[in-house]
């Protein structure tokens, strides 16, 4: 769904999709929940053990359904959600008042998670550097793997593979990579985990 007056993937575009009900009517909440469940399932147990008890921030959290999954998997962790669109965080706060939501990535969190959002951002390397800057211990990414984006004029504008992310960014080292089949997705997804080496 798009209004010809709106720039694809702009804050105004996503505000329209959230406020109109289009995102939810197209299964956005169900997809987000499924993605979060898959992400947690694929994280190695030794890393899960390190994460439980840390503050967790879901970036581009939409209506907050991923945080509900993460809380069940990491019960000792405090949950935060960031979405740059107020229409998303306002609704997330109503549905999940037990979690904290904001429209800006200002604070630092122990574990920062980004699921199925970087493929919407051409400047994803700059965004990832910002994620690293706002994380104390982990940055976890889940994105489509080897997606055919055609001419790149749809919502997904970047295709990723195992070579898309450097082994080290500042003090963070890439400690895990895996591609896998995911429900709610035609094709494979991939997980990349960075951990602060200091």
N, C-alpha and C positions, 0 to 999 in steps of 0.2 A: 504494500500500500504506500502511495506517495502522492503528495500534493505537488504539482509542478512548480509551485512557488518556493518549495523547500529544498535545500541542499541535502542530498542523501547523506545520512550518518551525522548530520549536524545536530546540536542539542535541540534545535527547534523541530527537526524531523522526529527525533525520539520522543520529545514531549508530545507531539501529535499522536504517535503510535500508542503511547501509554494512556494518554487522556481519552482517546477515542475508543479505547477498549480493543483495538486491533491486535496489539501484541498478545493480550491475554486470550482473546477469542481464537487466535491461531495457535494456541497451546504453549505460549511462552512460559507460563508457570510450571507446567508439566515437564517441558523440556529442561528448564533450569534445574528442577528437582532431580531429574534423571541424570543430567550431566554431573551434578554434585555427588550423587550416589556412585557414579562410575569413577569419578576422580578419587573419592575416598577409598574405593575398593582397590584402585591401582597403586596407591601410595605404599611403598614398602613399610612393613610393620616397624622396623627400627626407626624410620623417620616419623611414623605416627606416634610412637612412644615419646619422641622428642617434642612433638607439637602439642600434645595434650597438656594443658596448663598454661600455654602461651596465649597471648592476645592474638586473635585472628581477624583480619580485615578482608572482606570480599569487595573487590573493586568492580564497578559497574554491576551493582547488586540487583538492579531492577526492583522487584517487589519483595526481595529478601528471602525467597524460598531456599536458596542455597544455604543460608545461615542456619535455617532450621535443621537441615541435614548435617551440617558441620557440628552443630551443638550436640546432636545425638552421638556423633562419632568422637567428639572431643569434649566431654562433659565438664572438664575442669577449666576450659578456656572461656574467656570473655569474648563476645562476638560484636563486631562492628561492620557496618556496611557503608560503602561510598558509591554514590551515583551522581553524576554531574547534572542530572535532570531532576528538578524538584518534584515533578509529577510522579517520579518513581519513588523517591525517598519519603514523600508525604504518605503515599499509599503503603509503603513498607512499614512505616512507623505505626500505622493503624492496624496492620495485620500481625506484626511482630513487635509489640511494645516492649518486650523484654530485651530487645537488642537496641544498639545505638546506631543512628544513621546520620550522615552528613553529605553535603554536596561538594566538598572540597577535600582533596588529599593533602592535609596539612601536618597531622601528627605522624609519629612513627609507631609501627606495630611490629610485634614479634614475627608474625607470619602473614604475609600478604598474598592473597589468592586472586588470580584473574582467570575466569573460565569463559571461553568462547566470546571474547571481545576484541582481542588484538587483530583478528582478521578483518575488522572493520576500520583499521587505522593504518594508513600508508606509512606514517612516521613511527612505526611500532618500536623501533630501536630506541628512539628518544623517550618514548613512553616507558619502556622497560627500564631505562636508566633512572627514570623518576621513581618507578616502583622500588628499585634497589635502594635509592636514597631514603625511602620512607619505610624500610624494613630493617629490623634488628637482626633477624636470624634466617628466615626463609622467604623465598619468593617462589610460588608455585603457579605454573601456567598450564592451561589446558586449551587446546586449539585444534581445528581440523588439520589433518595430515594429508599432504599432497592433494589438496582440493583443486578441482578444475574450476577456476573462476572465470573461464571464458575470456571476454574482453575487459573484465574488471570494472564494469559499470554498475554492477549490482551492489548490495550491501556489503558483501565480502570482496575486499579489494586486494588482499594479500594471501598468497598460498605459502604454506610452511612445510619444511621437511627437517630431517636431522641436522642439516647444515645451516639452518636459519639462525641459530643462537650460538654465540661464542662460548668457549669453555670457561671463561672468567670475565666478570664485570666488576671492576673495582675490587673489593675484598670478598666478593661472592663467587664461589665455584659451582659449576654445573655438576651436580652429584647424581642425577638420575634422568634418564630419558627412556620413554617407551611409547610405541604406537600400538593401538588396540582397537577392536571393534566396540562401538558404543551404541546402545539403544537410543532411539530418537535421532539417529544420524545416518544418512546414506553415505557410507564410507568409513574411513578410519579417523580416529582422534589421536592426539599425542599429548603426553605430559612431559614437561620439563621442570626440574626442581633445582633451584639455586640455594646454596647454603653459605652463610657467612663463615669464612675460614678462620676468622680470628675470635 
